[in-house]
Amino acid sequence: MTRAVLYVCHGSRIAKAREEAIAFIERCQKHVKADIQEISFLELASPSIEEGFEICVKRGASHVSVVPLLLLTAVHAKKRYSR
């Protein structure tokens, strides 16, 4: 059995936000025992979740665990909408 972990970040149009999320995951990866570890994004960045999953499978994963890492509140969650 080949295990993979697919980390899913929210994604951002801001490069620094994407870089910070990736840097955090890269620090965490050192403590995770998995044959394959990949990073993907929910939106606004690549690779997408689908692409990340495909990368895991192409690298030989027979089992993929998905770990959501939504570190910050997204802008659309901060806005107040009136009804």
N, CA, C and O atoms as a GROMACS GRO file, in nm:
protein
  332
    1MET      N    1   0.085  -0.118   0.000
    1MET     CA    2   0.000   0.000   0.000
    1MET      C    3   0.090   0.124   0.000
    1MET      O    4   0.181   0.136   0.081
    2THR      N    5   0.063   0.214  -0.091
    2THR     CA    6   0.137   0.340  -0.098
    2THR      C    7   0.045   0.452  -0.053
    2THR      O    8  -0.056   0.481  -0.116
    3ARG      N    9   0.083   0.515   0.058
    3ARG     CA   10   0.000   0.620   0.118
    3ARG      C   11   0.045   0.758   0.072
    3ARG      O   12   0.164   0.787   0.060
    4ALA      N   13  -0.055   0.842   0.048
    4ALA     CA   14  -0.028   0.981   0.010
    4ALA      C   15  -0.109   1.073   0.101
    4ALA      O   16  -0.216   1.037   0.150
    5VAL      N   17  -0.055   1.191   0.121
    5VAL     CA   18  -0.128   1.297   0.191
    5VAL      C   19  -0.140   1.414   0.094
    5VAL      O   20  -0.040   1.462   0.041
    6LEU      N   21  -0.262   1.458   0.072
    6LEU     CA   22  -0.288   1.574  -0.012
    6LEU      C   23  -0.336   1.687   0.079
    6LEU      O   24  -0.446   1.683   0.133
    7TYR      N   25  -0.251   1.787   0.093
    7TYR     CA   26  -0.284   1.904   0.173
    7TYR      C   27  -0.362   2.001   0.085
    7TYR      O   28  -0.323   2.027  -0.029
    8VAL      N   29  -0.471   2.054   0.137
    8VAL     CA   30  -0.554   2.147   0.061
    8VAL      C   31  -0.555   2.282   0.130
    8VAL      O   32  -0.610   2.297   0.239
    9CYS      N   33  -0.493   2.380   0.065
    9CYS     CA   34  -0.494   2.518   0.113
    9CYS      C   35  -0.612   2.591   0.049
    9CYS      O   36  -0.665   2.546  -0.053
   10HIS      N   37  -0.651   2.701   0.107
   10HIS     CA   38  -0.761   2.778   0.050
   10HIS      C   39  -0.725   2.833  -0.086
   10HIS      O   40  -0.802   2.820  -0.181
   11GLY      N   41  -0.609   2.896  -0.098
   11GLY     CA   42  -0.570   2.963  -0.223
   11GLY      C   43  -0.590   3.112  -0.209
   11GLY      O   44  -0.672   3.158  -0.129
   12SER      N   45  -0.516   3.187  -0.288
   12SER     CA   46  -0.524   3.333  -0.282
   12SER      C   47  -0.467   3.392  -0.409
   12SER      O   48  -0.382   3.333  -0.476
   13ARG      N   49  -0.516   3.510  -0.443
   13ARG     CA   50  -0.456   3.584  -0.555
   13ARG      C   51  -0.323   3.648  -0.514
   13ARG      O   52  -0.244   3.688  -0.598
   14ILE      N   53  -0.301   3.656  -0.383
   14ILE     CA   54  -0.182   3.721  -0.329
   14ILE      C   55  -0.070   3.617  -0.316
   14ILE      O   56  -0.083   3.520  -0.241
   15ALA      N   57   0.038   3.638  -0.390
   15ALA     CA   58   0.148   3.542  -0.393
   15ALA      C   59   0.204   3.516  -0.254
   15ALA      O   60   0.233   3.401  -0.219
   16LYS      N   61   0.220   3.620  -0.174
   16LYS     CA   62   0.277   3.604  -0.039
   16LYS      C   63   0.190   3.513   0.046
   16LYS      O   64   0.243   3.434   0.125
   17ALA      N   65   0.061   3.521   0.034
   17ALA     CA   66  -0.030   3.434   0.110
   17ALA      C   67  -0.012   3.289   0.069
   17ALA      O   68  -0.007   3.201   0.154
   18ARG      N   69  -0.002   3.264  -0.061
   18ARG     CA   70   0.022   3.127  -0.110
   18ARG      C   71   0.156   3.075  -0.060
   18ARG      O   72   0.167   2.960  -0.015
   19GLU      N   73   0.258   3.159  -0.067
   19GLU     CA   74   0.393   3.119  -0.024
   19GLU      C   75   0.395   3.086   0.125
   19GLU      O   76   0.461   2.990   0.166
   20GLU      N   77   0.325   3.164   0.206
   20GLU     CA   78   0.321   3.138   0.350
   20GLU      C   79   0.251   3.006   0.381
   20GLU      O   80   0.295   2.931   0.468
   21ALA      N   81   0.143   2.978   0.310
   21ALA     CA   82   0.072   2.851   0.330
   21ALA      C   83   0.162   2.734   0.292
   21ALA      O   84   0.169   2.635   0.365
   22ILE      N   85   0.230   2.745   0.179
   22ILE     CA   86   0.320   2.638   0.135
   22ILE      C   87   0.434   2.620   0.234
   22ILE      O   88   0.470   2.507   0.267
   23ALA      N   89   0.492   2.728   0.282
   23ALA     CA   90   0.601   2.720   0.378
   23ALA      C   91   0.556   2.650   0.507
   23ALA      O   92   0.630   2.570   0.564
   24PHE      N   93   0.436   2.680   0.553
   24PHE     CA   94   0.382   2.616   0.673
   24PHE      C   95   0.369   2.465   0.650
   24PHE      O   96   0.410   2.386   0.735
   25ILE      N   97   0.312   2.427   0.537
   25ILE     CA   98   0.294   2.285   0.508
   25ILE      C   99   0.429   2.215   0.495
   25ILE      O  100   0.446   2.104   0.544
   26GLU      N  101   0.524   2.279   0.431
   26GLU     CA  102   0.656   2.218   0.416
   26GLU      C  103   0.721   2.192   0.551
   26GLU      O  104   0.793   2.093   0.568
   27ARG      N  105   0.697   2.280   0.648
   27ARG     CA  106   0.749   2.255   0.783
   27ARG      C  107   0.677   2.136   0.847
   27ARG      O  108   0.739   2.056   0.917
   28CYS      N  109   0.549   2.125   0.823
   28CYS     CA  110   0.471   2.014   0.880
   28CYS      C  111   0.506   1.880   0.815
   28CYS      O  112   0.507   1.777   0.883
   29GLN      N  113   0.536   1.882   0.686
   29GLN     CA  114   0.563   1.758   0.613
   29GLN      C  115   0.677   1.678   0.675
   29GLN      O  116   0.678   1.555   0.666
   30LYS      N  117   0.771   1.744   0.737
   30LYS     CA  118   0.885   1.676   0.798
   30LYS      C  119   0.841   1.582   0.911
   30LYS      O  120   0.914   1.489   0.946
   31HIS      N  121   0.722   1.606   0.966
   31HIS     CA  122   0.673   1.528   1.080
   31HIS      C  123   0.568   1.424   1.039
   31HIS      O  124   0.512   1.355   1.124
   32VAL      N  125   0.541   1.414   0.910
   32VAL     CA  126   0.438   1.322   0.861
   32VAL      C  127   0.504   1.207   0.787
   32VAL      O  128   0.587   1.229   0.698
   33LYS      N  129   0.467   1.087   0.824
   33LYS     CA  130   0.523   0.969   0.757
   33LYS      C  131   0.425   0.924   0.650
   33LYS      O  132   0.326   0.857   0.678
   34ALA      N  133   0.455   0.962   0.528
   34ALA     CA  134   0.374   0.920   0.412
   34ALA      C  135   0.468   0.909   0.294
   34ALA      O  136   0.565   0.984   0.282
   35ASP      N  137   0.439   0.815   0.208
   35ASP     CA  138   0.524   0.793   0.090
   35ASP      C  139   0.521   0.913  -0.004
   35ASP      O  140   0.622   0.948  -0.066
   36ILE      N  141   0.405   0.975  -0.014
   36ILE     CA  142   0.384   1.086  -0.108
   36ILE      C  143   0.313   1.197  -0.033
   36ILE      O  144   0.218   1.172   0.041
   37GLN      N  145   0.359   1.320  -0.051
   37GLN     CA  146   0.293   1.437   0.007
   37GLN      C  147   0.285   1.545  -0.099
   37GLN      O  148   0.386   1.584  -0.157
   38GLU      N  149   0.165   1.594  -0.124
   38GLU     CA  150   0.143   1.696  -0.226
   38GLU      C  151   0.059   1.809  -0.167
   38GLU      O  152  -0.015   1.789  -0.071
   39ILE      N  153   0.071   1.926  -0.227
   39ILE     CA  154  -0.004   2.045  -0.186
   39ILE      C  155  -0.097   2.085  -0.300
   39ILE      O  156  -0.057   2.085  -0.417
   40SER      N  157  -0.220   2.120  -0.267
   40SER     CA  158  -0.316   2.168  -0.368
   40SER      C  159  -0.394   2.284  -0.309
   40SER      O  160  -0.378   2.320  -0.192
   41PHE      N  161  -0.479   2.343  -0.392
   41PHE     CA  162  -0.554   2.462  -0.352
   41PHE      C  163  -0.702   2.448  -0.386
   41PHE      O  164  -0.738   2.393  -0.490
   42LEU      N  165  -0.784   2.499  -0.297
   42LEU     CA  166  -0.928   2.499  -0.316
   42LEU      C  167  -0.968   2.589  -0.432
   42LEU      O  168  -1.056   2.554  -0.511
   43GLU      N  169  -0.903   2.706  -0.443
   43GLU     CA  170  -0.934   2.800  -0.550
   43GLU      C  171  -0.821   2.901  -0.565
   43GLU      O  172  -0.734   2.911  -0.479
   44LEU      N  173  -0.822   2.973  -0.673
   44LEU     CA  174  -0.733   3.087  -0.699
   44LEU      C  175  -0.585   3.053  -0.711
   44LEU      O  176  -0.502   3.145  -0.714
   45ALA      N  177  -0.548   2.927  -0.717
   45ALA     CA  178  -0.408   2.887  -0.731
   45ALA      C  179  -0.402   2.744  -0.784
   45ALA      O  180  -0.502   2.672  -0.783
   46SER      N  181  -0.287   2.706  -0.831
   46SER     CA  182  -0.266   2.571  -0.884
   46SER      C  183  -0.159   2.501  -0.802
   46SER      O  184  -0.070   2.566  -0.746
   47PRO      N  185  -0.167   2.371  -0.795
   47PRO     CA  186  -0.264   2.282  -0.857
   47PRO      C  187  -0.396   2.279  -0.781
   47PRO      O  188  -0.400   2.304  -0.660
   48SER      N  189  -0.503   2.248  -0.852
   48SER     CA  190  -0.635   2.233  -0.791
   48SER      C  191  -0.637   2.102  -0.711
   48SER      O  192  -0.544   2.023  -0.718
   49ILE      N  193  -0.742   2.081  -0.635
   49ILE     CA  194  -0.757   1.957  -0.560
   49ILE      C  195  -0.755   1.838  -0.656
   49ILE      O  196  -0.688   1.738  -0.630
   50GLU      N  197  -0.828   1.849  -0.765
   50GLU     CA  198  -0.833   1.741  -0.863
   50GLU      C  199  -0.694   1.712  -0.920
   50GLU      O  200  -0.655   1.596  -0.933
   51GLU      N  201  -0.621   1.818  -0.952
   51GLU     CA  202  -0.485   1.801  -1.006
   51GLU      C  203  -0.393   1.740  -0.901
   51GLU      O  204  -0.312   1.652  -0.933
   52GLY      N  205  -0.403   1.785  -0.777
   52GLY     CA  206  -0.321   1.730  -0.670
   52GLY      C  207  -0.348   1.582  -0.648
   52GLY      O  208  -0.255   1.504  -0.629
   53PHE      N  209  -0.475   1.545  -0.651
   53PHE     CA  210  -0.513   1.405  -0.636
   53PHE      C  211  -0.454   1.322  -0.750
   53PHE      O  212  -0.401   1.213  -0.729
   54GLU      N  213  -0.465   1.375  -0.872
   54GLU     CA  214  -0.412   1.306  -0.989
   54GLU      C  215  -0.260   1.288  -0.978
   54GLU      O  216  -0.207   1.183  -1.015
   55ILE      N  217  -0.191   1.389  -0.928
   55ILE     CA  218  -0.046   1.380  -0.908
   55ILE      C  219  -0.013   1.266  -0.810
   55ILE      O  220   0.078   1.188  -0.834
   56CYS      N  221  -0.089   1.258  -0.702
   56CYS     CA  222  -0.068   1.151  -0.605
   56CYS      C  223  -0.083   1.013  -0.670
   56CYS      O  224   0.000   0.924  -0.650
   57VAL      N  225  -0.188   0.996  -0.746
   57VAL     CA  226  -0.214   0.868  -0.812
   57VAL      C  227  -0.104   0.837  -0.913
   57VAL      O  228  -0.056   0.724  -0.920
   58LYS      N  229  -0.065   0.937  -0.992
   58LYS     CA  230   0.041   0.914  -1.090
   58LYS      C  231   0.173   0.878  -1.024
   58LYS      O  232   0.255   0.806  -1.082
   59ARG      N  233   0.194   0.926  -0.901
   59ARG     CA  234   0.317   0.893  -0.828
   59ARG      C  235   0.307   0.757  -0.759
   59ARG      O  236   0.401   0.712  -0.694
   60GLY      N  237   0.190   0.691  -0.774
   60GLY     CA  238   0.176   0.555  -0.724
   60GLY      C  239   0.091   0.538  -0.600
   60GLY      O  240   0.090   0.430  -0.542
   61ALA      N  241   0.019   0.640  -0.558
   61ALA     CA  242  -0.063   0.631  -0.437
   61ALA      C  243  -0.179   0.534  -0.456
   61ALA      O  244  -0.250   0.540  -0.556
   62SER      N  245  -0.196   0.446  -0.359
   62SER     CA  246  -0.313   0.359  -0.358
   62SER      C  247  -0.415   0.408  -0.254
   62SER      O  248  -0.532   0.370  -0.259
   63HIS      N  249  -0.369   0.491  -0.160
   63HIS     CA  250  -0.455   0.551  -0.058
   63HIS      C  251  -0.416   0.698  -0.044
   63HIS      O  252  -0.298   0.730  -0.031
   64VAL      N  253  -0.516   0.787  -0.048
   64VAL     CA  254  -0.488   0.931  -0.036
   64VAL      C  255  -0.570   0.987   0.081
   64VAL      O  256  -0.692   0.976   0.084
   65SER      N  257  -0.500   1.047   0.176
   65SER     CA  258  -0.565   1.119   0.285
   65SER      C  259  -0.562   1.268   0.250
   65SER      O  260  -0.458   1.321   0.213
   66VAL      N  261  -0.676   1.333   0.263
   66VAL     CA  262  -0.687   1.474   0.231
   66VAL      C  263  -0.690   1.554   0.361
   66VAL      O  264  -0.773   1.527   0.449
   67VAL      N  265  -0.600   1.651   0.373
   67VAL     CA  266  -0.591   1.732   0.494
   67VAL      C  267  -0.618   1.878   0.458
   67VAL      O  268  -0.534   1.942   0.394
   68PRO      N  269  -0.732   1.932   0.499
   68PRO     CA  270  -0.760   2.073   0.472
   68PRO      C  271  -0.680   2.161   0.568
   68PRO      O  272  -0.681   2.138   0.689
   69LEU      N  273  -0.614   2.261   0.515
   69LEU     CA  274  -0.538   2.356   0.596
   69LEU      C  275  -0.580   2.497   0.556
   69LEU      O  276  -0.513   2.565   0.478
   70LEU      N  277  -0.690   2.538   0.612
   70LEU     CA  278  -0.746   2.670   0.583
   70LEU      C  279  -0.702   2.760   0.698
   70LEU      O  280  -0.773   2.775   0.798
   71LEU      N  281  -0.585   2.820   0.682
   71LEU     CA  282  -0.518   2.888   0.791
   71LEU      C  283  -0.576   3.024   0.827
   71LEU      O  284  -0.572   3.064   0.943
   72LEU      N  285  -0.630   3.094   0.732
   72LEU     CA  286  -0.681   3.229   0.755
   72LEU      C  287  -0.824   3.240   0.708
   72LEU      O  288  -0.870   3.161   0.626
   73THR      N  289  -0.895   3.336   0.760
   73THR     CA  290  -1.031   3.361   0.715
   73THR      C  291  -1.028   3.426   0.578
   73THR      O  292  -0.961   3.527   0.558
   74ALA      N  293  -1.098   3.368   0.485
   74ALA     CA  294  -1.102   3.422   0.349
   74ALA      C  295  -1.182   3.552   0.346
   74ALA      O  296  -1.266   3.576   0.431
   75VAL      N  297  -1.153   3.634   0.247
   75VAL     CA  298  -1.219   3.765   0.235
   75VAL      C  299  -1.370   3.749   0.228
   75VAL      O  300  -1.442   3.826   0.292
   76HIS      N  301  -1.421   3.651   0.152
   76HIS     CA  302  -1.566   3.637   0.141
   76HIS      C  303  -1.630   3.598   0.274
   76HIS      O  304  -1.750   3.621   0.292
   77ALA      N  305  -1.555   3.541   0.366
   77ALA     CA  306  -1.609   3.510   0.498
   77ALA      C  307  -1.610   3.633   0.589
   77ALA      O  308  -1.683   3.637   0.688
   78LYS      N  309  -1.528   3.731   0.556
   78LYS     CA  310  -1.518   3.852   0.640
   78LYS      C  311  -1.624   3.956   0.603
   78LYS      O  312  -1.658   4.041   0.686
   79LYS      N  313  -1.674   3.951   0.482
   79LYS     CA  314  -1.772   4.051   0.438
   79LYS      C  315  -1.906   4.026   0.503
   79LYS      O  316  -1.947   3.912   0.526
   80ARG      N  317  -1.972   4.135   0.532
   80ARG     CA  318  -2.109   4.126   0.584
   80ARG      C  319  -2.204   4.153   0.468
   80ARG      O  320  -2.190   4.252   0.396
   81TYR      N  321  -2.298   4.067   0.452
   81TYR     CA  322  -2.396   4.084   0.345
   81TYR      C  323  -2.531   4.118   0.408
   81TYR      O  324  -2.574   4.053   0.503
   82SER      N  325  -2.595   4.218   0.354
   82SER     CA  326  -2.728   4.253   0.406
   82SER      C  327  -2.831   4.181   0.321
   82SER      O  328  -2.814   4.161   0.200
   83ARG      N  329  -2.936   4.144   0.386
   83ARG     CA  330  -3.043   4.071   0.315
   83ARG      C  331  -3.165   4.155   0.307
   83ARG      O  332  -3.266   4.112   0.251
   0.00000   0.00000   0.00000
